[in-house]
Amino acid sequence: MIAAHDLSPAELAALLHFHADAGVDWLLEDQPLDRFAEFAAARPARPMQGQETGAAARQPVQRPMERSDTPQHSPQQQPKRQAPARGAPPAPAIQQNVAMPDEQAVAAARFAAESARSLAELKTALEGFSGCNLKNSARSTIFTQGDPASPVMILGPMPDADDDREGLPFAGKTGLLLDRMLAAIGLERSTIMLGNVVPWRPPGNRPPTQAEMDICRPFIERQIALAEPKHLLLLGNFTARFFFGGTGTIHTMRGQWRDVAAGHLVLPALASLHPQELLNAPASKSLAWQDLLAFQAKVTQG
C-alpha cells in the first residue's frame, strides 16, 4: 500500500479529486475523539459478555505494551487498573434523523414558501427548513443566484459534489462548460438567474424520490414566481420531467417551447441537455447548440 508521503503533490490532488467524485465529502470527524479512552472505558464490561471459567479465566493476559521479561506479580501484588481519564469524551451517540411524514413535510414546505414575500425571505426560509431528509446529508443549501431583475432563469436538476462543496449552482467542470455555452449566446451567469430544482445534493448523487421532489417543489416554484422571469431554460432529463411531467427522455422533450406554471405565473420554457450529458457524450453538443440558438432568438424577441 502506497503511503501519502510517497505521493507527489499532483498525485495527491488527483487522489482527492477521485474521492470527491466518488461521493466522499468528509475526511475528518467534526469533533476530536479519544479512541483510547473509549476502549479503556469499555474494558470493565467485557467479562460480562462471555463467562470464562477454569484456568483460561484465571490466566493473566499479557498486555501488548509489556516486555516479555517483566517479572510476574503475585495476586497481592497485581497492579491496579487505571480508571479512564475523567476528561475523556464519552462515546459518540448515534443520532437518528427523525423526519415528519411526507404529507406534513409537503404542507410545511408550501406554507414556508408561500409566506416568503421576497427572494431573500425565501432563502432564509429554505435554509431553516428541516422537513426534507436530503438536507441532513448535504453540506450546502443551494439557492438560485444571479440578477433577480433578469428576464432569463436557467435551472438544473440537483446539486452535484462540486456544487455541494462550493455552495454554488453549476460549479466544477459542468459550470465551466455552461459558462462557455452562455457566452456563445451573449449571456453570463451574473446577468441571469441560475439554480437547481432540488436545493440539496442527494447522497451519492442518486435521483431524488417522489416524496423528496414533492417537498422541494413549493420552494422552486416560489423562486420562479418571485423572480418573475420571462423565459425559462431547463437543463437535463430530470428537470424537464419535473416541469413538463411524463416519462419522456430529454431527447424527446428538448427543443420544444412549453408553458410552465409557477404560482400565479405562466411562462414559456425550453428544455435542453445538461452540461454533464454533453461531457459524457460530446456528439450531442450540436443538439444543445440548436437549443441555445432557439433560446437566444426567443429572448431577443422579448
Salt bridges, closest charged atoms under 4 A:
ASP6 OD1 - HIS5 ND1 2.99
ASP25 OD2 - ARG201 NH1 3.07
GLU38 OE1 - ARG35 NH1 3.43
ASP69 OD2 - ARG67 NH2 3.08
GLU127 OE2 - LYS123 NZ 2.59
ASP162 OD1 - ARG165 NH2 2.47
ASP179 OD1 - ARG189 NE 2.98
GLU212 OE2 - ARG206 NH2 2.85
GLU221 OE2 - ARG217 NH1 3.38
GLU228 OE2 - HIS264 NE2 3.58
ASP291 OD1 - ARG254 NH2 2.79
